[in-house]
Structures are given as C-alpha cells and as structure tokens.
Amino acid sequence: MLEVKGLHKRYGDLVAVEEVSFTARPGEMVGLLGPNGAGKTTSVSMIAGLLKPDRGEVLIEGGLVRSETDDVKRRIGLVPQDIALHDELSARENLALFGALYSLRGKPLAAAMDAAFDVAGLTDRAQDKVATFSGGMKRRLNLAAALLHAPAILLLDEPTVGVDPQSRNQIFSNLEELKRQGKTLVYTTHYMEEAERLCDRIIIIDHGKVIANDSLAAVRRMVPSVNILEIGVENPGRDGWMGGLRTVAGVVAVEWDGAALSVTVKHLLEDSPAVLMWLHAHDYRCTHIASQRADLETVFLTLTGRSVRNA
C-alpha cells in the first residue's frame, strides 16, 4: 500500500531525515518512534507530499507521489500534530469545509460527515462551535476530518499530545477499528507505551536515521537480556556522580530522575549485585529496589544511550 524509499532532507548543515525507508501494508499500523526533533514530522510531511525530499520517493499502491497536487494523494488522510480546525465554526461546518476540499457535496458529504462523527464519538456535539470543545474533542474532530474522503492510508502525527485519558482511549479504539477495516496507518509518537499497545511494526528514528525497523517482538529481541533496576537513593551525589556507576561491569546505561536511579543492566541476576555493592561502597543510601523487563523505552535507551523523553 505505502512504500517509502530513501527519504532524505537537509536544512543547511542540519540533516533532518537521512535515508528513511519502510513499507506499510493494508490492515497494518506502523509506529514511527523517536524523541521530539528526531525527524518524524519531517518524514510524515514528505510522505504526505507537503514537503519535497532532497532525494528518495514515496509510492502509494505503486503510484509515485510527485507534487502537492498529485491525484494519488487522495488515498492519504493526514492528522497533523497541530490541530487544523476553525474555532468559530461548528464541528459540522468544519467537516463540511474539509469535505468541500475533496469535492464532496450533497448526500455523499452528509453521509461522510455522519460516519466521521460516529468514529470520533462526536455525533451529539456536531452543531456546537469548536471553541467550546476540550483539547481531546478537538483531536478527535481532527481525526474525523482526515477520514471524510475514505482514505486508504492514514498518517497520524502525534495525535494524542495534550489529550485527556478518556479521549486518548477513544482515539485508540477508533484506530484499532480502522485497522480492522483494512486501513494502512502510520503513527508517529514519542510515547513508547502507545506504540506497544497499537503498532504491529516499530520504526525507531534517532537524529533522522532509522535505527530499528521490525515487528514489535523482533525489536524487543534486539536487546533480549537487557533489564532495568530502579533504585531509590536518599543522598545523590553532585554533577557527574553517575559516571562511576556507568563503569560497573554489566551496566548499559544510567538515568536519574531526581528521586530514583534507572540502571539498565545486561543480565539481571549476574549484574545487579555489582551495582548494589558500588552504591554501598560509595555510601549511597537506598530506599527501595525494583526490577522490570525491557520495554520499548529500554530498547531506545539501549540503542541510543539516552532516554527518549530526554533526547
């Protein structure tokens, strides 16, 4: 359905996207994961034809996307990171406006709007001004607008930023239903837990480069023996105090959130004693110790050496 080949984009000396390639099939949700500034939005903009790549190409059902007005783009629905709605108009007037951009009129437009409102769970608020909507409701209406023309491919750029838990769960349910209907979905996020719930395949992007591209299970297997120790410390040291801990055998990475250490180790049973002995030897007082298996956040930390949220 969607094939991305070697996308590259440079701004002066900054390489924003470097040789990004992947495919997405019908009924599949592909997650583009990475921190803010990793190149996710730039990649989506090039896929949508809003930004011309310096090199590389995008194919939709074998057809090459060549320009902003290319007819093949009608197969794409875009849910942008910034909410693209008119607050002074009602929800229904907003959808009518977007439908007109796709040459929808009369009964086909009315049917498309009704279906989109149903998906977004906003049928009872269709006549209300968007200015009265919560942030989560605006995000759901943003999704409805992208679905009006029944696209085969849906590009979602950080669709849950600033969304309350109830609206987030509503969006998740909507996306899972769209996937069951055979839609191709490309989902960008820096929330690893969202990707673990929703995505069939994971593409991790860091500094514009793809550093992992496989199924969720396969990406996890990239660091099969990595585990995390969470250790509460009452008396943390000064700047650079974690440097010594990073030299302990078996330690992959160390993060401090102001209350607890997250120590990534290769082998939980073999490496944990050395970590605890180092803390004891340097007179650090531990308040609690817990362990957890590697998740996508751990995978990113292991592959890049830093947390996705701090990158």
Secondary structure, DSSP 8 states (H G I E B T S, - for coil): -EEEEEEEEEETTEEEEEEEEEEE-TT-EEEEE--TTSSHHHHHHHHTTSS--SEEEEEETTEE--STT-GGGGGEEEE-SS----TTSBHHHHHHHHHHHTT--HHHHHHHHHHHHHHHT-GGGTTSBGGGS-HHHHHHHHHHHHHTT--SEEEEESTTTT--HHHHHHHHHHHHHHHHTT-EEEEEES-HHHHHHH-SEEEEEETTEEEEEEEHHHHHHTSTT-EEEEEEESS--STTTTHHHHTSTTEEEEEE-SSEEEEEES-HHHHHHHHHHHHHHTT--EEEEEEEE--HHHHHHHHHSS-TTT-
